[in-house]
């Protein structure tokens, strides 16, 4: 994998990790309120971000292998 591609993917993964953390914190804050439907949607977004992270990890492994 060219160094520039590795750097781009690494940056994207770091951003997804940050977004995942932020979405989780927000979802947790809604989990104990009457707006638990919002928490459910945020947790769904969290799961999608975790899936994106896994896909990017697989792509990085495929590029290096």
PDB file of N, CA, C, O and CB in Angstrom:
ATOM      1  N   UNK A   1       0.862  -1.163   0.000  1.00  0.00           N
ATOM      2  CA  UNK A   1       0.000   0.000   0.000  1.00  0.00           C
ATOM      3  C   UNK A   1       0.907   1.224   0.000  1.00  0.00           C
ATOM      4  O   UNK A   1       1.789   1.343   0.850  1.00  0.00           O
ATOM      5  CB  UNK A   1      -0.980  -0.001   1.229  1.00  0.00           C
ATOM      6  N   UNK A   2       0.697   2.122  -0.937  1.00  0.00           N
ATOM      7  CA  UNK A   2       1.490   3.356  -0.945  1.00  0.00           C
ATOM      8  C   UNK A   2       1.334   4.117   0.368  1.00  0.00           C
ATOM      9  O   UNK A   2       0.269   4.100   0.985  1.00  0.00           O
ATOM     10  CB  UNK A   2       1.077   4.252  -2.124  1.00  0.00           C
ATOM     11  N   UNK A   3       2.408   4.784   0.787  1.00  0.00           N
ATOM     12  CA  UNK A   3       2.397   5.505   2.047  1.00  0.00           C
ATOM     13  C   UNK A   3       1.281   6.522   2.150  1.00  0.00           C
ATOM     14  O   UNK A   3       0.692   6.694   3.216  1.00  0.00           O
ATOM     15  CB  UNK A   3       3.697   6.184   2.245  1.00  0.00           C
ATOM     16  N   UNK A   4       0.986   7.197   1.050  1.00  0.00           N
ATOM     17  CA  UNK A   4      -0.072   8.211   1.106  1.00  0.00           C
ATOM     18  C   UNK A   4      -1.441   7.575   1.335  1.00  0.00           C
ATOM     19  O   UNK A   4      -2.277   8.144   2.038  1.00  0.00           O
ATOM     20  CB  UNK A   4      -0.089   9.035  -0.187  1.00  0.00           C
ATOM     21  N   UNK A   5      -1.678   6.404   0.751  1.00  0.00           N
ATOM     22  CA  UNK A   5      -2.944   5.711   0.983  1.00  0.00           C
ATOM     23  C   UNK A   5      -3.047   5.261   2.429  1.00  0.00           C
ATOM     24  O   UNK A   5      -4.108   5.365   3.044  1.00  0.00           O
ATOM     25  CB  UNK A   5      -3.084   4.508   0.042  1.00  0.00           C
ATOM     26  N   UNK A   6      -1.946   4.762   2.969  1.00  0.00           N
ATOM     27  CA  UNK A   6      -1.935   4.331   4.369  1.00  0.00           C
ATOM     28  C   UNK A   6      -2.215   5.509   5.286  1.00  0.00           C
ATOM     29  O   UNK A   6      -2.946   5.375   6.267  1.00  0.00           O
ATOM     30  CB  UNK A   6      -0.586   3.685   4.730  1.00  0.00           C
ATOM     31  N   UNK A   7      -1.645   6.646   4.977  1.00  0.00           N
ATOM     32  CA  UNK A   7      -1.858   7.836   5.798  1.00  0.00           C
ATOM     33  C   UNK A   7      -3.310   8.298   5.730  1.00  0.00           C
ATOM     34  O   UNK A   7      -3.893   8.683   6.744  1.00  0.00           O
ATOM     35  CB  UNK A   7      -0.925   8.965   5.352  1.00  0.00           C
ATOM     36  N   UNK A   8      -3.886   8.261   4.542  1.00  0.00           N
ATOM     37  CA  UNK A   8      -5.294   8.668   4.382  1.00  0.00           C
ATOM     38  C   UNK A   8      -6.198   7.733   5.172  1.00  0.00           C
ATOM     39  O   UNK A   8      -7.065   8.193   5.914  1.00  0.00           O
ATOM     40  CB  UNK A   8      -5.706   8.673   2.880  1.00  0.00           C
ATOM     41  N   UNK A   9      -6.005   6.429   5.021  1.00  0.00           N
ATOM     42  CA  UNK A   9      -6.839   5.469   5.748  1.00  0.00           C
ATOM     43  C   UNK A   9      -6.652   5.601   7.253  1.00  0.00           C
ATOM     44  O   UNK A   9      -7.621   5.524   8.009  1.00  0.00           O
ATOM     45  CB  UNK A   9      -6.516   4.042   5.307  1.00  0.00           C
ATOM     46  N   UNK A  10      -5.433   5.795   7.683  1.00  0.00           N
ATOM     47  CA  UNK A  10      -5.171   5.965   9.104  1.00  0.00           C
ATOM     48  C   UNK A  10      -5.897   7.188   9.653  1.00  0.00           C
ATOM     49  O   UNK A  10      -6.451   7.145  10.751  1.00  0.00           O
ATOM     50  CB  UNK A  10      -3.670   6.086   9.357  1.00  0.00           C
ATOM     51  N   UNK A  11      -5.895   8.266   8.896  1.00  0.00           N
ATOM     52  CA  UNK A  11      -6.590   9.481   9.306  1.00  0.00           C
ATOM     53  C   UNK A  11      -8.095   9.253   9.375  1.00  0.00           C
ATOM     54  O   UNK A  11      -8.749   9.702  10.315  1.00  0.00           O
ATOM     55  CB  UNK A  11      -6.275  10.626   8.342  1.00  0.00           C
ATOM     56  N   UNK A  12      -8.639   8.563   8.394  1.00  0.00           N
ATOM     57  CA  UNK A  12     -10.077   8.284   8.368  1.00  0.00           C
ATOM     58  C   UNK A  12     -10.463   7.409   9.559  1.00  0.00           C
ATOM     59  O   UNK A  12     -11.476   7.659  10.213  1.00  0.00           O
ATOM     60  CB  UNK A  12     -10.478   7.594   7.039  1.00  0.00           C
ATOM     61  N   UNK A  13      -9.658   6.389   9.840  1.00  0.00           N
ATOM     62  CA  UNK A  13      -9.935   5.504  10.976  1.00  0.00           C
ATOM     63  C   UNK A  13      -9.927   6.307  12.276  1.00  0.00           C
ATOM     64  O   UNK A  13     -10.798   6.116  13.126  1.00  0.00           O
ATOM     65  CB  UNK A  13      -8.896   4.353  11.043  1.00  0.00           C
ATOM     66  N   UNK A  14      -8.957   7.196  12.437  1.00  0.00           N
ATOM     67  CA  UNK A  14      -8.900   8.023  13.647  1.00  0.00           C
ATOM     68  C   UNK A  14     -10.138   8.902  13.771  1.00  0.00           C
ATOM     69  O   UNK A  14     -10.667   9.083  14.868  1.00  0.00           O
ATOM     70  CB  UNK A  14      -7.637   8.894  13.642  1.00  0.00           C
ATOM     71  N   UNK A  15     -10.599   9.449  12.652  1.00  0.00           N
ATOM     72  CA  UNK A  15     -11.799  10.280  12.684  1.00  0.00           C
ATOM     73  C   UNK A  15     -13.028   9.456  13.037  1.00  0.00           C
ATOM     74  O   UNK A  15     -13.885   9.911  13.795  1.00  0.00           O
ATOM     75  CB  UNK A  15     -12.002  10.974  11.341  1.00  0.00           C
ATOM     76  N   UNK A  16     -13.121   8.253  12.495  1.00  0.00           N
ATOM     77  CA  UNK A  16     -14.258   7.386  12.804  1.00  0.00           C
ATOM     78  C   UNK A  16     -14.235   6.993  14.279  1.00  0.00           C
ATOM     79  O   UNK A  16     -15.280   6.947  14.928  1.00  0.00           O
ATOM     80  CB  UNK A  16     -14.243   6.125  11.910  1.00  0.00           C
ATOM     81  N   UNK A  17     -13.050   6.712  14.804  1.00  0.00           N
ATOM     82  CA  UNK A  17     -12.954   6.389  16.228  1.00  0.00           C
ATOM     83  C   UNK A  17     -13.449   7.557  17.079  1.00  0.00           C
ATOM     84  O   UNK A  17     -14.171   7.353  18.055  1.00  0.00           O
ATOM     85  CB  UNK A  17     -11.502   6.031  16.604  1.00  0.00           C
ATOM     86  N   UNK A  18     -13.060   8.780  16.711  1.00  0.00           N
ATOM     87  CA  UNK A  18     -13.500   9.969  17.438  1.00  0.00           C
ATOM     88  C   UNK A  18     -15.015  10.143  17.318  1.00  0.00           C
ATOM     89  O   UNK A  18     -15.694  10.402  18.311  1.00  0.00           O
ATOM     90  CB  UNK A  18     -12.773  11.224  16.912  1.00  0.00           C
ATOM     91  N   UNK A  19     -15.536  10.000  16.109  1.00  0.00           N
ATOM     92  CA  UNK A  19     -16.986  10.133  15.912  1.00  0.00           C
ATOM     93  C   UNK A  19     -17.750   9.074  16.699  1.00  0.00           C
ATOM     94  O   UNK A  19     -18.787   9.364  17.296  1.00  0.00           O
ATOM     95  CB  UNK A  19     -17.335  10.029  14.421  1.00  0.00           C
ATOM     96  N   UNK A  20     -17.245   7.869  16.696  1.00  0.00           N
ATOM     97  CA  UNK A  20     -17.897   6.790  17.434  1.00  0.00           C
ATOM     98  C   UNK A  20     -17.963   7.132  18.919  1.00  0.00           C
ATOM     99  O   UNK A  20     -19.007   6.974  19.551  1.00  0.00           O
ATOM    100  CB  UNK A  20     -17.150   5.456  17.223  1.00  0.00           C
ATOM    101  N   UNK A  21     -16.857   7.595  19.468  1.00  0.00           N
ATOM    102  CA  UNK A  21     -16.816   7.974  20.877  1.00  0.00           C
ATOM    103  C   UNK A  21     -17.821   9.086  21.166  1.00  0.00           C
ATOM    104  O   UNK A  21     -18.548   9.027  22.158  1.00  0.00           O
ATOM    105  CB  UNK A  21     -15.400   8.421  21.272  1.00  0.00           C
ATOM    106  N   UNK A  22     -17.862  10.092  20.305  1.00  0.00           N
ATOM    107  CA  UNK A  22     -18.754  11.227  20.513  1.00  0.00           C
ATOM    108  C   UNK A  22     -20.223  10.824  20.406  1.00  0.00           C
ATOM    109  O   UNK A  22     -21.047  11.262  21.209  1.00  0.00           O
ATOM    110  CB  UNK A  22     -18.446  12.322  19.508  1.00  0.00           C
ATOM    111  N   UNK A  23     -20.550  10.000  19.427  1.00  0.00           N
ATOM    112  CA  UNK A  23     -21.929   9.536  19.259  1.00  0.00           C
ATOM    113  C   UNK A  23     -22.341   8.689  20.461  1.00  0.00           C
ATOM    114  O   UNK A  23     -23.460   8.818  20.960  1.00  0.00           O
ATOM    115  CB  UNK A  23     -22.082   8.723  17.945  1.00  0.00           C
ATOM    116  N   UNK A  24     -21.439   7.823  20.927  1.00  0.00           N
ATOM    117  CA  UNK A  24     -21.740   6.991  22.085  1.00  0.00           C
ATOM    118  C   UNK A  24     -22.011   7.843  23.313  1.00  0.00           C
ATOM    119  O   UNK A  24     -22.969   7.597  24.045  1.00  0.00           O
ATOM    120  CB  UNK A  24     -20.594   6.023  22.360  1.00  0.00           C
ATOM    121  N   UNK A  25     -21.176   8.838  23.538  1.00  0.00           N
ATOM    122  CA  UNK A  25     -21.384   9.730  24.689  1.00  0.00           C
ATOM    123  C   UNK A  25     -22.737  10.432  24.599  1.00  0.00           C
ATOM    124  O   UNK A  25     -23.451  10.551  25.594  1.00  0.00           O
ATOM    125  CB  UNK A  25     -20.254  10.776  24.774  1.00  0.00           C
ATOM    126  N   UNK A  26     -23.077  10.889  23.414  1.00  0.00           N
ATOM    127  CA  UNK A  26     -24.364  11.561  23.226  1.00  0.00           C
ATOM    128  C   UNK A  26     -25.519  10.590  23.455  1.00  0.00           C
ATOM    129  O   UNK A  26     -26.499  10.929  24.118  1.00  0.00           O
ATOM    130  CB  UNK A  26     -24.454  12.169  21.815  1.00  0.00           C
ATOM    131  N   UNK A  27     -25.400   9.392  22.909  1.00  0.00           N
ATOM    132  CA  UNK A  27     -26.446   8.383  23.095  1.00  0.00           C
ATOM    133  C   UNK A  27     -26.611   8.051  24.572  1.00  0.00           C
ATOM    134  O   UNK A  27     -27.733   7.935  25.065  1.00  0.00           O
ATOM    135  CB  UNK A  27     -26.119   7.107  22.296  1.00  0.00           C
ATOM    136  N   UNK A  28     -25.502   7.900  25.274  1.00  0.00           N
ATOM    137  CA  UNK A  28     -25.567   7.600  26.697  1.00  0.00           C
ATOM    138  C   UNK A  28     -26.300   8.702  27.461  1.00  0.00           C
ATOM    139  O   UNK A  28     -27.028   8.427  28.414  1.00  0.00           O
ATOM    140  CB  UNK A  28     -24.161   7.414  27.262  1.00  0.00           C
ATOM    141  N   UNK A  29     -26.103   9.938  27.038  1.00  0.00           N
ATOM    142  CA  UNK A  29     -26.759  11.039  27.736  1.00  0.00           C
ATOM    143  C   UNK A  29     -28.274  11.039  27.513  1.00  0.00           C
ATOM    144  O   UNK A  29     -29.017  11.568  28.340  1.00  0.00           O
ATOM    145  CB  UNK A  29     -26.170  12.365  27.281  1.00  0.00           C
ATOM    146  N   UNK A  30     -28.732  10.460  26.420  1.00  0.00           N
ATOM    147  CA  UNK A  30     -30.168  10.382  26.148  1.00  0.00           C
ATOM    148  C   UNK A  30     -30.794   9.090  26.668  1.00  0.00           C
ATOM    149  O   UNK A  30     -32.018   8.975  26.732  1.00  0.00           O
ATOM    150  CB  UNK A  30     -30.416  10.501  24.661  1.00  0.00           C
ATOM    151  N   UNK A  31     -29.971   8.134  27.034  1.00  0.00           N
ATOM    152  CA  UNK A  31     -30.476   6.822  27.422  1.00  0.00           C
ATOM    153  C   UNK A  31     -31.356   6.815  28.650  1.00  0.00           C
ATOM    154  O   UNK A  31     -32.200   5.930  28.798  1.00  0.00           O
ATOM    155  CB  UNK A  31     -29.348   5.919  27.649  1.00  0.00           C
ATOM    156  N   UNK A  32     -31.180   7.782  29.538  1.00  0.00           N
ATOM    157  CA  UNK A  32     -31.951   7.805  30.779  1.00  0.00           C
ATOM    158  C   UNK A  32     -32.992   8.918  30.794  1.00  0.00           C
ATOM    159  O   UNK A  32     -33.481   9.311  31.853  1.00  0.00           O
ATOM    160  CB  UNK A  32     -31.021   7.964  31.962  1.00  0.00           C
ATOM    161  N   UNK A  33     -33.323   9.415  29.616  1.00  0.00           N
ATOM    162  CA  UNK A  33     -34.304  10.494  29.512  1.00  0.00           C
ATOM    163  C   UNK A  33     -35.565   9.973  28.819  1.00  0.00           C
ATOM    164  O   UNK A  33     -35.574   8.857  28.298  1.00  0.00           O
ATOM    165  CB  UNK A  33     -33.713  11.708  28.736  1.00  0.00           C
ATOM    166  N   UNK A  34     -36.606  10.767  28.814  1.00  0.00           N
ATOM    167  CA  UNK A  34     -37.810  10.366  28.065  1.00  0.00           C
ATOM    168  C   UNK A  34     -37.548  10.275  26.550  1.00  0.00           C
ATOM    169  O   UNK A  34     -38.361   9.728  25.805  1.00  0.00           O
ATOM    170  CB  UNK A  34     -38.949  11.364  28.333  1.00  0.00           C
ATOM    171  N   UNK A  35     -36.413  10.815  26.113  1.00  0.00           N
ATOM    172  CA  UNK A  35     -36.068  10.783  24.681  1.00  0.00           C
ATOM    173  C   UNK A  35     -35.232   9.561  24.334  1.00  0.00           C
ATOM    174  O   UNK A  35     -34.289   9.652  23.548  1.00  0.00           O
ATOM    175  CB  UNK A  35     -35.310  12.054  24.286  1.00  0.00           C
ATOM    176  N   UNK A  36     -35.575   8.419  24.917  1.00  0.00           N
ATOM    177  CA  UNK A  36     -34.779   7.221  24.666  1.00  0.00           C
ATOM    178  C   UNK A  36     -34.830   6.781  23.206  1.00  0.00           C
ATOM    179  O   UNK A  36     -33.958   6.033  22.763  1.00  0.00           O
ATOM    180  CB  UNK A  36     -35.254   6.093  25.553  1.00  0.00           C
ATOM    181  N   UNK A  37     -35.822   7.226  22.458  1.00  0.00           N
ATOM    182  CA  UNK A  37     -35.861   6.915  21.020  1.00  0.00           C
ATOM    183  C   UNK A  37     -34.676   7.566  20.317  1.00  0.00           C
ATOM    184  O   UNK A  37     -34.131   7.015  19.361  1.00  0.00           O
ATOM    185  CB  UNK A  37     -37.196   7.395  20.383  1.00  0.00           C
ATOM    186  N   UNK A  38     -34.285   8.734  20.794  1.00  0.00           N
ATOM    187  CA  UNK A  38     -33.100   9.402  20.235  1.00  0.00           C
ATOM    188  C   UNK A  38     -31.873   8.553  20.531  1.00  0.00           C
ATOM    189  O   UNK A  38     -31.028   8.358  19.658  1.00  0.00           O
ATOM    190  CB  UNK A  38     -32.928  10.844  20.822  1.00  0.00           C
ATOM    191  N   UNK A  39     -31.769   8.050  21.750  1.00  0.00           N
ATOM    192  CA  UNK A  39     -30.642   7.187  22.118  1.00  0.00           C
ATOM    193  C   UNK A  39     -30.585   5.967  21.203  1.00  0.00           C
ATOM    194  O   UNK A  39     -29.508   5.571  20.757  1.00  0.00           O
ATOM    195  CB  UNK A  39     -30.755   6.744  23.595  1.00  0.00           C
ATOM    196  N   UNK A  40     -31.725   5.383  20.930  1.00  0.00           N
ATOM    197  CA  UNK A  40     -31.759   4.199  20.064  1.00  0.00           C
ATOM    198  C   UNK A  40     -31.209   4.520  18.678  1.00  0.00           C
ATOM    199  O   UNK A  40     -30.443   3.739  18.113  1.00  0.00           O
ATOM    200  CB  UNK A  40     -33.193   3.658  19.950  1.00  0.00           C
ATOM    201  N   UNK A  41     -31.599   5.658  18.138  1.00  0.00           N
ATOM    202  CA  UNK A  41     -31.088   6.054  16.820  1.00  0.00           C
ATOM    203  C   UNK A  41     -29.587   6.328  16.865  1.00  0.00           C
ATOM    204  O   UNK A  41     -28.852   5.974  15.943  1.00  0.00           O
ATOM    205  CB  UNK A  41     -31.830   7.297  16.313  1.00  0.00           C
ATOM    206  N   UNK A  42     -29.150   6.956  17.939  1.00  0.00           N
ATOM    207  CA  UNK A  42     -27.715   7.236  18.070  1.00  0.00           C
ATOM    208  C   UNK A  42     -26.914   5.942  18.223  1.00  0.00           C
ATOM    209  O   UNK A  42     -25.819   5.823  17.673  1.00  0.00           O
ATOM    210  CB  UNK A  42     -27.456   8.162  19.275  1.00  0.00           C
ATOM    211  N   UNK A  43     -27.450   4.982  18.959  1.00  0.00           N
ATOM    212  CA  UNK A  43     -26.764   3.690  19.071  1.00  0.00           C
ATOM    213  C   UNK A  43     -26.723   2.969  17.724  1.00  0.00           C
ATOM    214  O   UNK A  43     -25.760   2.261  17.430  1.00  0.00           O
ATOM    215  CB  UNK A  43     -27.457   2.805  20.122  1.00  0.00           C
ATOM    216  N   UNK A  44     -27.749   3.142  16.915  1.00  0.00           N
ATOM    217  CA  UNK A  44     -27.729   2.572  15.560  1.00  0.00           C
ATOM    218  C   UNK A  44     -26.619   3.218  14.736  1.00  0.00           C
ATOM    219  O   UNK A  44     -25.921   2.537  13.985  1.00  0.00           O
ATOM    220  CB  UNK A  44     -29.101   2.765  14.859  1.00  0.00           C
ATOM    221  N   UNK A  45     -26.460   4.518  14.877  1.00  0.00           N
ATOM    222  CA  UNK A  45     -25.374   5.215  14.183  1.00  0.00           C
ATOM    223  C   UNK A  45     -24.020   4.724  14.685  1.00  0.00           C
ATOM    224  O   UNK A  45     -23.082   4.558  13.906  1.00  0.00           O
ATOM    225  CB  UNK A  45     -25.494   6.741  14.378  1.00  0.00           C
ATOM    226  N   UNK A  46     -23.927   4.494  15.994  1.00  0.00           N
ATOM    227  CA  UNK A  46     -22.688   3.971  16.568  1.00  0.00           C
ATOM    228  C   UNK A  46     -22.335   2.617  15.945  1.00  0.00           C
ATOM    229  O   UNK A  46     -21.183   2.373  15.585  1.00  0.00           O
ATOM    230  CB  UNK A  46     -22.817   3.839  18.101  1.00  0.00           C
ATOM    231  N   UNK A  47     -23.329   1.746  15.824  1.00  0.00           N
ATOM    232  CA  UNK A  47     -23.082   0.427  15.217  1.00  0.00           C
ATOM    233  C   UNK A  47     -22.618   0.564  13.775  1.00  0.00           C
ATOM    234  O   UNK A  47     -21.749  -0.184  13.329  1.00  0.00           O
ATOM    235  CB  UNK A  47     -24.348  -0.440  15.277  1.00  0.00           C
ATOM    236  N   UNK A  48     -23.187   1.509  13.048  1.00  0.00           N
ATOM    237  CA  UNK A  48     -22.769   1.726  11.662  1.00  0.00           C
ATOM    238  C   UNK A  48     -21.320   2.213  11.605  1.00  0.00           C
ATOM    239  O   UNK A  48     -20.556   1.802  10.732  1.00  0.00           O
ATOM    240  CB  UNK A  48     -23.701   2.741  10.969  1.00  0.00           C
ATOM    241  N   UNK A  49     -20.954   3.075  12.525  1.00  0.00           N
ATOM    242  CA  UNK A  49     -19.571   3.567  12.557  1.00  0.00           C
ATOM    243  C   UNK A  49     -18.599   2.449  12.913  1.00  0.00           C
ATOM    244  O   UNK A  49     -17.502   2.383  12.359  1.00  0.00           O
ATOM    245  CB  UNK A  49     -19.433   4.719  13.564  1.00  0.00           C
ATOM    246  N   UNK A  50     -18.988   1.573  13.828  1.00  0.00           N
ATOM    247  CA  UNK A  50     -18.141   0.427  14.176  1.00  0.00           C
ATOM    248  C   UNK A  50     -17.972  -0.472  12.951  1.00  0.00           C
ATOM    249  O   UNK A  50     -16.880  -0.977  12.693  1.00  0.00           O
ATOM    250  CB  UNK A  50     -18.753  -0.377  15.367  1.00  0.00           C
ATOM    251  N   UNK A  51     -19.050  -0.667  12.201  1.00  0.00           N
ATOM    252  CA  UNK A  51     -18.955  -1.454  10.967  1.00  0.00           C
ATOM    253  C   UNK A  51     -18.047  -0.804   9.947  1.00  0.00           C
ATOM    254  O   UNK A  51     -17.284  -1.491   9.267  1.00  0.00           O
ATOM    255  CB  UNK A  51     -20.327  -1.655  10.365  1.00  0.00           C
ATOM    256  N   UNK A  52     -18.116   0.504   9.831  1.00  0.00           N
ATOM    257  CA  UNK A  52     -17.232   1.222   8.907  1.00  0.00           C
ATOM    258  C   UNK A  52     -15.779   1.064   9.330  1.00  0.00           C
ATOM    259  O   UNK A  52     -14.899   0.893   8.487  1.00  0.00           O
ATOM    260  CB  UNK A  52     -17.607   2.716   8.842  1.00  0.00           C
ATOM    261  N   UNK A  53     -15.531   1.119  10.615  1.00  0.00           N
ATOM    262  CA  UNK A  53     -14.170   0.947  11.146  1.00  0.00           C
ATOM    263  C   UNK A  53     -13.638  -0.431  10.764  1.00  0.00           C
ATOM    264  O   UNK A  53     -12.506  -0.560  10.297  1.00  0.00           O
ATOM    265  CB  UNK A  53     -14.148   1.129  12.693  1.00  0.00           C
ATOM    266  N   UNK A  54     -14.452  -1.449  10.964  1.00  0.00           N
ATOM    267  CA  UNK A  54     -14.034  -2.817  10.616  1.00  0.00           C
ATOM    268  C   UNK A  54     -13.748  -2.943   9.123  1.00  0.00           C
ATOM    269  O   UNK A  54     -12.766  -3.572   8.728  1.00  0.00           O
ATOM    270  CB  UNK A  54     -15.117  -3.832  11.028  1.00  0.00           C
ATOM    271  N   UNK A  55     -14.597  -2.351   8.301  1.00  0.00           N
ATOM    272  CA  UNK A  55     -14.399  -2.417   6.847  1.00  0.00           C
ATOM    273  C   UNK A  55     -13.101  -1.733   6.451  1.00  0.00           C
ATOM    274  O   UNK A  55     -12.372  -2.232   5.594  1.00  0.00           O
ATOM    275  CB  UNK A  55     -15.585  -1.771   6.107  1.00  0.00           C
ATOM    276  N   UNK A  56     -12.808  -0.604   7.063  1.00  0.00           N
ATOM    277  CA  UNK A  56     -11.558   0.098   6.759  1.00  0.00           C
ATOM    278  C   UNK A  56     -10.353  -0.717   7.215  1.00  0.00           C
ATOM    279  O   UNK A  56      -9.331  -0.745   6.529  1.00  0.00           O
ATOM    280  CB  UNK A  56     -11.543   1.483   7.426  1.00  0.00           C
ATOM    281  N   UNK A  57     -10.459  -1.378   8.360  1.00  0.00           N
ATOM    282  CA  UNK A  57      -9.378  -2.255   8.817  1.00  0.00           C
ATOM    283  C   UNK A  57      -9.133  -3.372   7.812  1.00  0.00           C
ATOM    284  O   UNK A  57      -7.989  -3.699   7.496  1.00  0.00           O
ATOM    285  CB  UNK A  57      -9.707  -2.847  10.199  1.00  0.00           C
ATOM    286  N   UNK A  58     -10.228  -3.955   7.311  1.00  0.00           N
ATOM    287  CA  UNK A  58     -10.071  -5.028   6.305  1.00  0.00           C
ATOM    288  C   UNK A  58      -9.429  -4.485   5.037  1.00  0.00           C
ATOM    289  O   UNK A  58      -8.579  -5.143   4.436  1.00  0.00           O
ATOM    290  CB  UNK A  58     -11.441  -5.670   5.968  1.00  0.00           C
ATOM    291  N   UNK A  59      -9.828  -3.299   4.634  1.00  0.00           N
ATOM    292  CA  UNK A  59      -9.243  -2.704   3.430  1.00  0.00           C
ATOM    293  C   UNK A  59      -7.744  -2.462   3.621  1.00  0.00           C
ATOM    294  O   UNK A  59      -6.954  -2.712   2.711  1.00  0.00           O
ATOM    295  CB  UNK A  59      -9.956  -1.379   3.081  1.00  0.00           C
ATOM    296  N   UNK A  60      -7.363  -1.989   4.774  1.00  0.00           N
ATOM    297  CA  UNK A  60      -5.935  -1.744   5.034  1.00  0.00           C
ATOM    298  C   UNK A  60      -5.154  -3.057   5.021  1.00  0.00           C
ATOM    299  O   UNK A  60      -4.046  -3.116   4.488  1.00  0.00           O
ATOM    300  CB  UNK A  60      -5.743  -1.023   6.392  1.00  0.00           C
ATOM    301  N   UNK A  61      -5.727  -4.108   5.607  1.00  0.00           N
ATOM    302  CA  UNK A  61      -5.043  -5.405   5.581  1.00  0.00           C
ATOM    303  C   UNK A  61      -4.921  -5.942   4.153  1.00  0.00           C
ATOM    304  O   UNK A  61      -3.891  -6.505   3.782  1.00  0.00           O
ATOM    305  CB  UNK A  61      -5.792  -6.419   6.459  1.00  0.00           C
ATOM    306  N   UNK A  62      -5.964  -5.764   3.367  1.00  0.00           N
ATOM    307  CA  UNK A  62      -5.931  -6.233   1.975  1.00  0.00           C
ATOM    308  C   UNK A  62      -4.898  -5.468   1.161  1.00  0.00           C
ATOM    309  O   UNK A  62      -4.219  -6.055   0.319  1.00  0.00           O
ATOM    310  CB  UNK A  62      -7.312  -6.091   1.327  1.00  0.00           C
ATOM    311  N   UNK A  63      -4.772  -4.184   1.397  1.00  0.00           N
ATOM    312  CA  UNK A  63      -3.815  -3.379   0.653  1.00  0.00           C
ATOM    313  C   UNK A  63      -2.379  -3.721   1.019  1.00  0.00           C
ATOM    314  O   UNK A  63      -1.480  -3.617   0.184  1.00  0.00           O
ATOM    315  CB  UNK A  63      -4.070  -1.910   0.898  1.00  0.00           C
ATOM    316  N   UNK A  64      -2.162  -4.131   2.265  1.00  0.00           N
ATOM    317  CA  UNK A  64      -0.798  -4.426   2.703  1.00  0.00           C
ATOM    318  C   UNK A  64      -0.410  -5.866   2.451  1.00  0.00           C
ATOM    319  O   UNK A  64       0.767  -6.215   2.547  1.00  0.00           O
ATOM    320  CB  UNK A  64      -0.643  -4.113   4.166  1.00  0.00           C
ATOM    321  N   UNK A  65      -1.371  -6.705   2.133  1.00  0.00           N
ATOM    322  CA  UNK A  65      -1.102  -8.137   1.987  1.00  0.00           C
ATOM    323  C   UNK A  65      -0.992  -8.544   0.614  1.00  0.00           C
ATOM    324  O   UNK A  65      -0.766  -9.722   0.335  1.00  0.00           O
ATOM    325  CB  UNK A  65      -2.120  -8.936   2.618  1.00  0.00           C
TER     326      UNK A  65
END
